[in-house]
C-alpha cells in the first residue's frame, strides 16, 4: 500500500494505492491519527487506486470517522472500485460513510 497526501484549502486528500490489509493497516492508522491530532478535521480518502480492503482496513477507516465526528469534522470517501464498493455494501458501511463517485464530487461537500 502507498499513501499520497495532498493539502488543499478545503481539506486533506489522502490517496490510497494498492491493498489495505492486515500487513499494512497500521501505516494508514498512524497517518490518519497524525492528521487528526494535527487538527486536520476535514479528510477526503481517495480510493480509486485501492484494489483491496480487509476487515482490518475497514476498522481503521471506521475509527478515523468516529474520531473526526467527535471533533465535528468531516471524513469522506471517494472513488471506490466496484469490488471495494461491494465490500462496503455487504458490511453495511455504505450507510455509515459519505461516499462519492469522484474526487470532484466529494470536494463539493467541503
C-alpha positions in Angstrom: 0.0 0.0 0.0 1.1 3.5 -0.8 -0.3 6.7 0.7 -0.3 10.1 -1.0 -1.2 13.2 1.0 -2.3 16.5 -0.6 -3.5 19.5 1.4 -5.9 21.9 -0.2 -7.7 24.9 1.1 -10.8 22.7 1.6 -9.4 19.6 3.2 -6.6 17.0 3.3 -6.8 14.4 0.5 -5.3 11.1 1.3 -4.9 8.7 -1.6 -4.6 5.0 -1.1 -2.9 2.9 -3.7 -2.8 -0.9 -3.6 -4.0 -3.3 -0.9 -5.2 -2.2 2.5 -4.9 -5.3 4.6 -3.6 -6.8 7.9 0.0 -6.4 6.7 -0.1 -2.6 6.4 -3.3 -1.2 8.0 -1.1 0.2 10.8 0.5 2.6 8.3 -2.9 4.1 7.4 -3.9 4.2 11.1 -0.7 6.1 12.0 -1.2 8.6 9.2 -4.9 9.2 9.9 -4.2 9.7 13.6 -1.4 12.1 12.8 -3.7 14.1 10.6 -6.4 14.2 13.2 -4.0 15.1 16.0 -2.7 17.9 13.9 -6.2 19.4 13.7 -7.0 18.4 10.2 -10.7 18.0 10.7 -11.7 17.6 7.0 -10.3 14.5 5.4 -11.1 13.0 2.0 -9.8 9.5 1.4 -9.3 8.9 -2.4 -9.8 5.2 -3.0 -9.8 4.9 -6.8 -6.4 3.2 -6.8 -7.1 0.9 -3.8 -7.7 -2.6 -5.1 -8.4 -4.5 -1.9 -9.6 -3.8 1.7 -9.7 -6.3 4.6 -11.7 -6.1 7.7 -8.6 -4.5 9.4 -8.7 -1.7 6.8 -12.4 -1.2 7.3 -11.9 -0.9 11.1 -9.2 1.8 10.6 -11.5 3.8 8.4 -14.3 3.5 10.9 -12.0 4.5 13.7 -11.0 7.7 11.8 -14.6 8.5 11.0 -15.5 8.3 14.7 -12.6 10.4 15.8 -13.4 13.1 13.2 -17.0 13.1 14.1 -16.1 13.7 17.8 -14.4 17.0 16.8 -17.3 17.9 14.5 -15.2 17.4 11.4 -15.9 15.6 8.1 -14.5 12.3 6.8 -15.4 11.4 3.2 -14.5 8.6 0.8 -14.5 8.7 -2.9 -13.6 6.6 -6.0 -14.4 3.2 -4.6 -13.8 0.5 -7.2 -16.7 -1.9 -7.8 -15.2 -4.8 -5.7 -14.4 -2.4 -2.8 -17.9 -0.9 -3.0 -19.4 -4.4 -2.7 -17.4 -5.0 0.5 -18.7 -1.7 1.9 -22.3 -2.6 0.9 -22.0 -6.1 2.4 -20.6 -4.8 5.7 -23.2 -2.0 5.9 -20.5 0.7 5.6 -22.3 2.5 2.7 -24.8 3.5 5.4 -22.1 4.8 7.7 -19.7 6.7 5.4 -20.3 9.5 3.0 -19.1 8.0 -0.3 -18.8 9.8 -3.7 -18.0 8.6 -7.1 -15.3 11.1 -7.9 -12.9 13.3 -6.1 -14.6 16.4 -7.7 -18.0 15.4 -6.3 -16.5 14.8 -2.9 -14.7 18.1 -2.7 -18.1 19.9 -3.2 -19.2 18.8 0.3 -16.4 20.6 2.0 
